[in-house]
Amino acid sequence: LLLLVPLSAGMLKLIYIRHKRKYVEHFIFTLYTHAFLFLTQFFAALELVISGTHWLLILSGIAVVVYFLLAMKRVYGQSWVKTVIKAVLISLSYLFLLPLVTTIAALMAVLFF
């Protein structure tokens, strides 16, 4: 997932091309959203191991989506319609890149070790 941070920032740079933000600003935004994702998923996994229930996993998934939408709305300041459309585009791109990057990382691990 850490390999996806610069790629996600690049996707944000492409989607918000008309904004005069630098790549580094998108990168920092992506770091914050990934940090929130990692934190919520850590607690959800901990709860799953300790109690065997998955409620926190479901709640953390919802929280990540809500956080991402609210963060995009606040940082980029566009209407809710544009924000939701761009969030869906980024999410779909992310879901496409996740298995691709995972496969590349696995192949590199096999080749180099």
C-alpha positions as MATLAB code, in Angstrom:
seq = 'LLLLVPLSAGMLKLIYIRHKRKYVEHFIFTLYTHAFLFLTQFFAALELVISGTHWLLILSGIAVVVYFLLAMKRVYGQSWVKTVIKAVLISLSYLFLLPLVTTIAALMAVLFF';
ca = [
       0.000    0.000    0.000;
       2.886    2.354    0.590;
       3.780    2.061   -3.088;
       0.346    3.410   -3.925;
       0.897    6.723   -2.112;
       2.889    8.395   -4.926;
       0.585    6.864   -7.543;
      -2.484    8.177   -5.724;
      -0.916   11.614   -5.532;
      -0.310   11.451   -9.269;
      -3.955   10.535   -9.860;
      -5.026   13.518   -7.758;
      -2.675   15.760   -9.745;
      -4.290   14.558  -12.987;
      -7.854   14.881  -11.736;
      -7.245   18.356  -10.301;
      -5.126   19.538  -13.237;
      -6.831   22.949  -13.363;
      -5.935   23.655   -9.757;
      -2.525   25.209   -9.423;
      -1.415   22.820   -6.703;
       1.961   21.190   -6.783;
       2.430   17.419   -6.744;
       3.818   17.623   -3.195;
       0.525   19.038   -1.912;
      -1.370   16.098   -3.399;
       1.272   13.768   -1.961;
       0.790   15.174    1.560;
      -2.988   14.862    1.221;
      -2.540   11.242    0.143;
      -0.237   10.566    3.102;
      -2.892   11.857    5.506;
      -5.657    9.774    3.965;
      -3.486    6.651    3.939;
      -2.478    7.247    7.558;
      -6.159    7.356    8.503;
      -6.774    4.184    6.484;
      -3.880    2.353    8.169;
      -4.944    3.475   11.649;
      -8.565    2.417   11.275;
      -7.640   -0.893    9.667;
      -5.121   -1.596   12.443;
      -7.769   -1.208   15.125;
     -10.240   -3.239   13.075;
      -7.724   -6.066   12.680;
      -6.898   -5.902   16.379;
     -10.580   -6.187   17.260;
     -10.962   -9.087   14.847;
      -8.071  -10.976   16.468;
      -9.104  -10.255   20.054;
     -12.864  -10.699   19.925;
     -13.415  -12.442   16.601;
     -16.077   -9.972   15.508;
     -15.900   -7.867   12.384;
     -18.052   -4.871   13.337;
     -15.134   -2.492   13.645;
     -13.934   -3.598   10.216;
     -17.272   -2.568    8.704;
     -17.326    0.705   10.637;
     -13.752    1.498    9.665;
     -14.578    0.966    5.996;
     -17.450    3.416    6.266;
     -15.290    5.858    8.245;
     -12.554    5.786    5.580;
     -15.038    6.589    2.813;
     -16.618    9.433    4.802;
     -13.207   10.799    5.822;
     -11.953   10.716    2.233;
     -15.021   12.559    0.930;
     -14.919   15.197    3.678;
     -11.165   15.666    3.237;
     -11.483   16.090   -0.528;
     -14.332   18.555   -0.076;
     -12.358   20.601    2.432;
      -8.974   20.546    0.704;
     -10.086   21.035   -2.896;
     -13.221   23.084   -2.197;
     -15.427   21.895   -5.029;
     -19.135   21.115   -5.017;
     -20.375   17.850   -3.548;
     -21.259   16.505   -6.995;
     -17.756   17.102   -8.372;
     -16.179   15.829   -5.172;
     -18.142   12.569   -5.231;
     -17.468   12.013   -8.946;
     -13.742   12.589   -8.490;
     -13.662   10.422   -5.368;
     -15.308    7.589   -7.301;
     -12.789    7.993  -10.144;
      -9.883    7.899   -7.723;
     -11.337    4.903   -5.878;
     -11.821    2.945   -9.096;
      -8.295    3.802  -10.216;
      -7.004    2.762   -6.802;
      -8.829   -0.556   -7.025;
      -7.264   -1.129  -10.437;
      -3.760   -0.199   -9.273;
      -3.856   -2.181   -6.012;
      -3.625   -5.670   -7.558;
      -1.198   -4.402  -10.194;
       1.219   -2.955   -7.637;
       0.818   -6.001   -5.391;
       1.677   -8.315   -8.274;
       4.714   -6.237   -9.225;
       5.918   -6.171   -5.595;
       5.455   -9.945   -5.307;
       7.369  -10.560   -8.530;
      10.195   -8.291   -7.379;
      10.334  -10.123   -4.057;
      10.596  -13.474   -5.817;
      13.216  -12.249   -8.293;
      15.450  -10.509   -5.765;
      15.290  -13.023   -2.920;
];
